[in-house]
Amino acid sequence: MRTTHSMPINTVSTAIEPPLSEAAAEAWIPRTCFKNGPPSQIGVELELLVVDARHPDGLAAHYPGHRHPELLLDLAAGGGLDGQLTVEPGGQVELSSRPGPTVAQTVDVVRRDLAVLRARAARSGARLIGFGVDPVRPPVRIVDQPRYEAMEHYFGSWGSAGRVMMCSTASVQVNVEAGVWPAQSNGARRPAHPRIGRPAGSSAPAPLRGIRQRWDLLHAIGPALVAAFANSPRRAGRPTGWKSTRQAVWMRLDPARTGVPSIPPGEDVEWAFARWALDAPLLLVRRDHAPWTAPAGVSFRQWLRLGRSVVPDRHPPTHDDLAYHLTTLFPQVRPRGHLEVRFIDAQPGQWWTVPPAVIAALLDDERAADRARHACEPVEGRWRDAARAGMDDAELAGAATQLLEIAVSALRAAPANTWLAGQVEGYLERWTARGRCPADDPLAGFTGPTSLRSNGIQGDEQS
């Protein structure tokens, strides 16, 4: 996928930039967050919890915070990783792939990287496991950086959910191309694109290419996939009443920067997102020698308009500040040049391969996409029900089963994807077709080695 403006998440821009106008910001967001071009690549980001494998209580033990820097060095030692390794505030390890030309190639590269990481983790007395929320341990922030200090302060208004989100959650994120702009939108002329379908004489399926088509499909199938892949039913050692507690945590946080941005009738998604992003409150303001906390209730748009009268100790915002502000927004699907699908819980064992396979299969085949939209019509927008009930809801279970079956058919149409079709079929047989999701598996009392085996985690190092 095409790269977008990015920067390290804990730096302050030292470049002298002219102040950014509101009109320039409104124009910059669509062309930066929705890169224009035919879809061609896919990426995967895996977040995994870190368990102290040497502790007799298994899942109940945090990997010692003072050993995390050494663990990260051990994980990166010797190179050999194709993707990028980072750490989340609570010590969760994140592996981000480079964009690959096909889902099969991307998943295969990530599998190799993950095998290397798990072997290195084992040598350091750690285990990397897949749960959407840590089922036992309390949230503990081990990364001491201005960004996370400001984030913890900001989300403190929503109780404990902010700390849990930062320190105890993990996901499978799938990154797909944004797609092709329409020829004209919101009064702004854009480059025209010929209709791109199947090559002459080819029976290959045509991928879904329009930005709005791809955006709408990802949101339409979202609740059914949340239900199918729910894997966080417990926190602090007790059932929470939610199949995806991770989704429940996000739903408790600032609605102005989470969830699904509203798109009024007749407005293109790129412009609707730009409006939503500028109206979101400032989560932080970067400073060289002071905390990054932001003035309460001030939106980025207000900072653009009012400058030092609302943020007196900083120069007016620049493009760099706007780019950073966008990293503090957490919708279900986040446009970052590409579209980052954020709503899927981390998965046990090797099953993280299934969400990217399903999403790619539906986006890469217009016929599969049409069938998927039809299957999900009864459950569109039911994010909360999906998080709470998972596959216990008959409508969501029916839609989820159809989605995975459609994905299997689409994957089998390409010989290179046959092994991924087998992965999706295996997931169907183990959970979805039986009206179950990983959240329905017991954890055998949460502690000790048996708790890892019962959730399919014991095989993680080999996956």
C-alpha positions as CSV (number, residue, x, y, z in Angstrom):
1,M,0.0,0.0,0.0
2,R,1.1,3.5,-0.6
3,T,3.0,5.2,2.2
4,T,1.4,8.2,4.0
5,H,2.9,11.1,6.0
6,S,4.1,9.5,9.3
7,M,6.5,10.3,12.1
8,P,7.7,8.7,15.3
9,I,5.0,8.8,17.9
10,N,7.1,10.5,20.6
11,T,8.8,13.4,18.9
12,V,8.2,17.1,18.7
13,S,8.6,18.8,15.3
14,T,11.5,21.2,15.3
15,A,11.0,22.3,11.7
16,I,9.9,25.8,11.2
17,E,6.6,25.5,9.4
18,P,4.0,28.2,8.6
19,P,0.7,27.9,10.5
20,L,-1.8,25.7,8.8
21,S,-5.1,27.2,7.7
22,E,-8.4,25.5,8.2
23,A,-9.0,25.2,4.5
24,A,-5.6,23.7,3.9
25,A,-6.2,21.1,6.7
26,E,-9.6,20.2,5.2
27,A,-7.9,19.6,1.8
28,W,-4.9,17.8,3.2
29,I,-6.7,15.1,5.1
30,P,-8.6,13.5,2.2
31,R,-5.5,13.2,-0.1
32,T,-3.3,12.0,2.7
33,C,-5.6,9.6,4.5
34,F,-7.2,8.1,1.4
35,K,-4.4,7.5,-1.1
36,N,-5.8,7.3,-4.6
37,G,-5.0,4.3,-6.8
38,P,-6.1,0.8,-7.7
39,P,-5.8,-1.7,-4.8
40,S,-2.8,-3.9,-5.0
41,Q,-1.3,-4.6,-1.5
42,I,-2.2,-5.8,1.9
43,G,-0.5,-5.7,5.3
44,V,-1.1,-7.3,8.8
45,E,-0.3,-6.0,12.3
46,L,-0.4,-8.5,15.2
47,E,-0.5,-7.4,18.8
48,L,0.3,-10.1,21.4
49,L,0.3,-10.2,25.1
50,V,3.5,-11.1,26.9
51,V,3.4,-13.8,29.6
52,D,6.2,-14.8,32.0
53,A,6.7,-18.4,30.9
54,R,8.9,-19.1,33.9
55,H,6.3,-18.2,36.5
56,P,4.3,-21.2,37.9
57,D,1.1,-19.3,37.8
58,G,1.1,-19.0,34.0
59,L,-1.2,-16.3,32.7
60,A,-1.4,-14.7,36.1
61,A,2.1,-13.3,36.0
62,H,3.3,-10.2,34.3
63,Y,6.6,-10.4,32.5
64,P,8.8,-8.3,34.8
65,G,8.7,-4.7,33.6
66,H,12.4,-4.1,34.3
67,R,13.2,-7.0,31.9
68,H,11.0,-5.7,29.0
69,P,13.8,-3.6,27.4
70,E,16.1,-6.6,27.4
71,L,13.3,-8.8,26.0
72,L,12.8,-6.4,23.1
73,L,16.5,-6.4,22.4
74,D,16.4,-10.2,22.4
75,L,13.4,-10.3,20.1
76,A,15.2,-8.0,17.6
77,A,18.7,-9.6,18.0
78,G,20.2,-11.1,14.9
79,G,17.8,-9.4,12.5
80,G,16.0,-11.8,10.2
81,L,12.6,-10.1,10.6
82,D,10.9,-8.8,7.5
83,G,8.4,-6.8,9.5
84,Q,8.7,-4.1,12.2
85,L,8.7,-4.8,15.9
86,T,7.3,-2.2,18.4
87,V,5.9,-2.3,22.0
88,E,2.6,-1.0,23.3
89,P,2.2,0.8,26.6
90,G,1.5,-2.3,28.7
91,G,4.3,-4.3,27.1
92,Q,2.3,-5.9,24.3
93,V,4.5,-6.8,21.4
94,E,3.3,-5.6,18.0
95,L,4.6,-7.1,14.7
96,S,3.8,-5.0,11.6
97,S,4.3,-6.5,8.2
98,R,5.4,-4.6,5.2
99,P,2.6,-4.4,2.6
100,G,2.7,-7.4,0.3
101,P,1.3,-8.0,-3.1
102,T,-1.2,-10.7,-2.0
103,V,-2.7,-11.9,1.2
104,A,-1.1,-15.3,0.8
105,Q,2.4,-13.8,0.6
106,T,1.9,-11.3,3.4
107,V,0.5,-14.0,5.8
108,D,3.3,-16.4,4.9
109,V,6.0,-13.7,5.7
110,V,4.3,-12.8,9.0
111,R,4.1,-16.5,9.9
112,R,7.9,-16.8,9.5
113,D,8.5,-13.7,11.4
114,L,6.2,-14.8,14.2
115,A,7.9,-18.2,14.5
116,V,11.3,-16.4,14.9
117,L,9.8,-14.1,17.6
118,R,8.3,-16.9,19.6
119,A,11.5,-18.9,19.6
120,R,13.4,-15.8,20.8
121,A,10.8,-15.1,23.4
122,A,11.0,-18.6,24.7
123,R,14.7,-18.3,25.2
124,S,14.1,-15.1,27.3
125,G,11.5,-16.9,29.4
126,A,8.5,-15.2,27.7
127,R,5.5,-16.4,25.8
128,L,3.5,-14.4,23.2
129,I,-0.2,-15.1,23.4
130,G,-3.3,-14.0,21.6
131,F,-6.2,-12.6,23.6
132,G,-8.2,-9.5,22.9
133,V,-7.9,-8.5,26.5
134,D,-5.6,-9.8,29.2
135,P,-7.9,-12.3,31.0
136,V,-6.2,-12.1,34.4
137,R,-3.6,-9.5,35.1
138,P,-4.4,-5.8,35.9
139,P,-3.3,-3.2,33.5
140,V,0.2,-1.9,34.2
141,R,1.9,0.7,32.0
142,I,5.6,0.0,31.5
143,V,6.3,2.4,28.6
144,D,7.2,5.8,30.1
145,Q,6.7,8.3,27.2
146,P,5.0,11.7,26.9
147,R,2.5,10.4,24.4
148,Y,1.2,7.7,26.8
149,E,1.3,9.9,29.8
150,A,-0.9,12.4,28.0
151,M,-3.2,9.6,26.7
152,E,-3.6,8.1,30.2
153,H,-4.5,11.6,31.5
154,Y,-7.0,12.3,28.7
155,F,-8.8,8.9,29.0
156,G,-8.9,9.2,32.8
157,S,-12.2,11.0,32.3
158,W,-13.7,7.6,31.2
159,G,-12.6,5.7,34.3
160,S,-10.4,2.6,34.1
161,A,-11.2,1.9,30.4
162,G,-8.4,4.0,29.1
163,R,-5.7,2.2,31.1
164,V,-7.2,-1.2,30.1
165,M,-7.2,-0.2,26.5
166,M,-3.6,1.0,26.5
167,C,-2.1,-1.8,28.7
168,S,-4.3,-4.9,28.4
169,T,-5.7,-5.1,24.9
170,A,-4.4,-6.8,21.7
171,S,-5.8,-7.2,18.2
172,V,-5.3,-8.4,14.6
173,Q,-5.2,-5.4,12.4
174,V,-5.6,-5.8,8.6
175,N,-4.3,-3.0,6.3
176,V,-5.9,-2.7,2.9
177,E,-5.7,-0.2,0.1
178,A,-8.1,2.7,0.3
179,G,-9.0,2.4,-3.4
180,V,-9.9,4.7,-6.3
181,W,-11.4,8.2,-5.9
182,P,-14.5,9.1,-7.8
183,A,-13.9,11.5,-10.7
184,Q,-15.5,14.4,-8.9
185,S,-16.4,14.9,-5.2
186,N,-17.5,17.7,-3.0
187,G,-16.8,20.3,-5.7
188,A,-13.2,19.2,-6.0
189,R,-12.1,17.8,-9.4
190,R,-10.1,14.6,-9.2
191,P,-8.3,12.6,-11.8
192,A,-10.7,10.4,-13.8
193,H,-10.1,6.7,-13.9
194,P,-11.3,4.3,-16.5
195,R,-13.6,1.5,-15.2
196,I,-11.3,-1.3,-14.2
197,G,-12.7,-4.7,-14.4
198,R,-11.4,-8.1,-15.5
199,P,-8.7,-8.1,-18.1
200,A,-10.0,-9.2,-21.5
201,G,-10.2,-12.9,-21.8
202,S,-9.7,-13.4,-18.1
203,S,-12.0,-15.2,-15.7
204,A,-10.3,-13.7,-12.6
205,P,-12.6,-11.9,-10.3
206,A,-12.5,-8.1,-10.3
207,P,-11.6,-6.6,-7.0
208,L,-13.7,-3.9,-5.2
209,R,-11.9,-0.7,-6.2
210,G,-13.9,2.4,-5.2
211,I,-13.0,4.1,-1.9
212,R,-16.6,4.3,-0.8
213,Q,-17.4,0.7,-1.8
214,R,-14.4,-0.6,0.2
215,W,-15.2,1.6,3.2
216,D,-18.9,0.6,3.2
217,L,-18.1,-3.1,2.9
218,L,-15.6,-3.1,5.8
219,H,-18.2,-1.4,8.0
220,A,-21.0,-3.6,6.8
221,I,-19.2,-6.9,7.7
222,G,-17.6,-5.5,10.9
223,P,-20.2,-6.6,13.4
224,A,-20.4,-10.1,12.0
225,L,-16.6,-10.4,12.1
226,V,-16.5,-9.0,15.7
227,A,-18.8,-11.8,16.7
228,A,-16.9,-14.5,14.8
229,F,-13.5,-13.5,16.1
230,A,-14.5,-12.4,19.7
231,N,-11.7,-13.6,22.0
232,S,-11.9,-11.5,25.2
233,P,-14.6,-12.7,27.6
234,R,-12.7,-12.2,30.8
235,R,-10.8,-9.6,32.7
236,A,-9.2,-9.6,36.2
237,G,-9.9,-13.3,36.3
238,R,-13.7,-13.0,35.9
239,P,-16.2,-13.2,33.1
240,T,-17.2,-9.7,32.0
241,G,-20.5,-10.5,30.3
242,W,-19.0,-9.6,26.9
243,K,-17.6,-11.9,24.3
244,S,-15.3,-9.1,23.1
245,T,-14.4,-7.1,26.2
246,R,-11.9,-5.3,24.0
247,Q,-14.7,-3.8,22.0
248,A,-16.6,-3.0,25.2
249,V,-13.6,-1.1,26.5
250,W,-13.4,0.9,23.3
251,M,-17.1,1.7,23.5
252,R,-16.6,3.2,26.9
253,L,-14.0,5.7,25.6
254,D,-14.3,9.1,24.0
255,P,-17.0,8.7,21.3
256,A,-15.6,11.8,19.5
257,R,-12.5,9.8,18.4
258,T,-13.7,6.2,18.4
259,G,-16.5,4.1,16.7
260,V,-17.7,5.0,13.2
261,P,-17.6,8.5,11.8
262,S,-21.0,9.7,10.6
263,I,-21.3,10.3,6.8
264,P,-24.3,12.6,5.9
265,P,-26.2,11.7,2.7
266,G,-24.4,13.1,-0.3
267,E,-21.1,13.6,1.4
268,D,-18.0,11.6,0.3
269,V,-16.3,9.5,3.0
270,E,-13.0,11.4,2.6
271,W,-14.6,14.8,3.3
272,A,-16.8,13.4,6.1
273,F,-13.7,11.9,7.8
274,A,-11.8,15.2,7.4
275,R,-14.7,17.0,9.2
276,W,-14.8,14.4,11.9
277,A,-11.1,14.5,12.5
278,L,-10.9,18.2,12.7
279,D,-13.8,18.3,15.2
280,A,-12.3,15.7,17.4
281,P,-10.9,17.1,20.7
282,L,-7.1,17.4,21.1
283,L,-5.8,14.4,23.0
284,L,-2.4,15.9,23.4
285,V,-0.2,18.8,22.4
286,R,3.5,18.1,21.9
287,R,6.0,20.2,23.7
288,D,9.7,20.1,24.1
289,H,10.1,20.4,27.8
290,A,6.6,20.1,29.3
291,P,3.9,17.5,29.6
292,W,1.9,16.9,26.5
293,T,-1.5,17.3,28.1
294,A,-4.1,19.2,26.0
295,P,-6.6,21.9,27.1
296,A,-9.9,20.2,27.9
297,G,-12.6,20.5,25.2
298,V,-10.5,22.1,22.5
299,S,-10.9,20.6,19.1
300,F,-8.2,20.6,16.4
301,R,-10.4,22.9,14.4
302,Q,-10.6,25.4,17.3
303,W,-6.8,25.3,17.6
304,L,-6.5,26.1,13.9
305,R,-8.9,29.0,14.3
306,L,-7.8,30.4,17.6
307,G,-4.1,29.5,17.9
308,R,-2.4,30.7,21.0
309,S,-5.7,31.9,22.6
310,V,-6.6,28.2,23.3
311,V,-3.0,26.7,23.5
312,P,-1.0,29.6,24.7
313,D,2.3,27.8,25.2
314,R,2.6,26.5,21.6
315,H,2.8,28.1,18.2
316,P,-0.3,27.6,16.0
317,P,-0.7,24.1,14.5
318,T,1.2,22.9,11.4
319,H,0.8,20.0,9.0
320,D,3.1,18.1,11.3
321,D,0.7,18.7,14.2
322,L,-2.3,17.6,12.1
323,A,-0.5,14.4,11.1
324,Y,0.1,13.6,14.7
325,H,-3.4,14.5,15.7
326,L,-4.6,11.8,13.3
327,T,-2.6,9.2,15.2
328,T,-4.8,9.9,18.2
329,L,-8.0,9.0,16.5
330,F,-9.2,5.4,16.8
331,P,-12.3,4.6,14.6
332,Q,-13.2,1.0,13.8
333,V,-11.6,1.5,10.4
334,R,-8.8,4.1,10.4
335,P,-7.7,5.7,7.1
336,R,-3.9,6.2,7.1
337,G,-3.4,6.4,3.3
338,H,-4.6,2.8,3.4
339,L,-7.5,1.5,5.5
340,E,-6.5,0.0,8.9
341,V,-9.2,-2.5,10.1
342,R,-9.0,-2.3,13.9
343,F,-12.1,-4.2,15.2
344,I,-10.8,-7.8,15.5
345,D,-9.5,-9.3,18.7
346,A,-6.2,-11.0,18.9
347,Q,-6.6,-14.7,18.0
348,P,-5.3,-17.8,19.7
349,G,-2.5,-19.9,18.2
350,Q,-2.3,-19.8,14.4
351,W,-5.8,-18.6,13.9
352,W,-4.7,-14.9,13.4
353,T,-4.3,-16.0,9.7
354,V,-8.1,-16.2,9.2
355,P,-9.2,-12.5,9.6
356,P,-6.8,-11.2,6.9
357,A,-7.8,-14.1,4.6
358,V,-11.5,-13.4,5.0
359,I,-11.2,-9.6,4.6
360,A,-8.9,-9.9,1.5
361,A,-11.1,-12.5,-0.1
362,L,-14.2,-10.3,0.2
363,L,-12.5,-7.1,-1.0
364,D,-10.7,-8.9,-3.9
365,D,-13.9,-10.3,-5.5
366,E,-16.8,-8.1,-6.4
367,R,-19.2,-11.0,-6.5
368,A,-18.1,-12.1,-3.0
369,A,-18.4,-8.6,-1.8
370,D,-22.0,-8.3,-3.1
371,R,-22.9,-11.6,-1.4
372,A,-21.3,-10.5,1.8
373,R,-23.2,-7.2,1.9
374,H,-26.4,-9.1,1.4
375,A,-25.6,-11.5,4.2
376,C,-24.8,-8.7,6.6
377,E,-27.8,-6.4,5.9
378,P,-29.7,-7.7,8.9
379,V,-26.8,-7.0,11.3
380,E,-25.2,-3.8,9.9
381,G,-24.5,-1.4,12.7
382,R,-24.9,-3.9,15.5
383,W,-21.4,-3.5,16.9
384,R,-22.5,-3.5,20.6
385,D,-24.6,-6.7,20.2
386,A,-21.7,-8.4,18.4
387,A,-19.3,-7.5,21.2
388,R,-21.7,-8.6,24.0
389,A,-23.3,-11.7,22.5
390,G,-20.8,-12.9,19.9
391,M,-22.1,-16.0,18.2
392,D,-24.9,-16.4,20.8
393,D,-26.9,-14.0,18.7
394,A,-28.6,-16.0,15.9
395,E,-28.6,-13.3,13.3
396,L,-24.9,-12.4,13.9
397,A,-24.0,-16.1,13.9
398,G,-25.8,-16.7,10.6
399,A,-24.1,-13.7,9.0
400,A,-20.7,-14.6,10.3
401,T,-21.0,-18.2,9.0
402,Q,-22.1,-17.0,5.6
403,L,-19.1,-14.5,5.5
404,L,-16.6,-17.2,6.2
405,E,-18.2,-19.6,3.7
406,I,-18.2,-16.9,1.0
407,A,-14.5,-16.2,1.8
408,V,-13.6,-19.9,1.4
409,S,-15.2,-20.0,-2.1
410,A,-13.5,-16.8,-3.1
411,L,-10.1,-18.0,-1.8
412,R,-10.4,-21.4,-3.6
413,A,-10.8,-19.5,-6.9
414,A,-7.0,-18.7,-6.8
415,P,-4.6,-21.6,-6.5
416,A,-2.2,-19.5,-4.4
417,N,-4.8,-19.0,-1.7
418,T,-5.8,-22.7,-1.3
419,W,-4.0,-23.1,1.9
420,L,-5.6,-20.0,3.3
421,A,-9.0,-21.4,2.3
422,G,-8.1,-24.4,4.4
423,Q,-7.3,-22.2,7.4
424,V,-10.7,-20.5,7.1
425,E,-12.4,-23.9,6.7
426,G,-10.6,-25.0,9.9
427,Y,-11.9,-22.0,11.8
428,L,-15.4,-22.6,10.5
429,E,-15.4,-26.2,11.6
430,R,-13.9,-25.4,15.0
431,W,-16.0,-22.4,15.9
432,T,-18.2,-20.5,13.5
433,A,-20.3,-23.2,12.0
434,R,-20.9,-24.5,15.5
435,G,-22.2,-21.1,16.6
436,R,-19.1,-20.5,18.7
437,C,-16.1,-18.1,18.8
438,P,-12.8,-18.4,20.7
439,A,-14.4,-16.5,23.6
440,D,-16.6,-19.6,24.2
441,D,-13.5,-21.7,25.1
442,P,-12.8,-22.2,28.8
443,L,-9.6,-21.2,30.4
444,A,-9.5,-23.9,33.1
445,G,-9.2,-21.5,36.1
446,F,-7.0,-19.0,34.3
447,T,-3.6,-20.1,35.8
448,G,-1.0,-22.6,35.2
449,P,0.0,-24.4,32.0
450,T,-3.4,-26.0,31.5
451,S,-4.9,-22.6,31.0
452,L,-2.7,-22.1,28.0
453,R,-3.5,-25.4,26.5
454,S,-7.3,-25.1,26.9
455,N,-7.3,-21.9,24.7
456,G,-5.1,-23.3,22.0
457,I,-2.2,-21.2,23.3
458,Q,0.2,-24.0,24.0
459,G,1.0,-24.3,20.3
460,D,1.7,-20.6,19.8
461,E,5.5,-21.1,19.6
462,Q,5.1,-23.5,16.8
463,S,2.4,-21.5,14.9
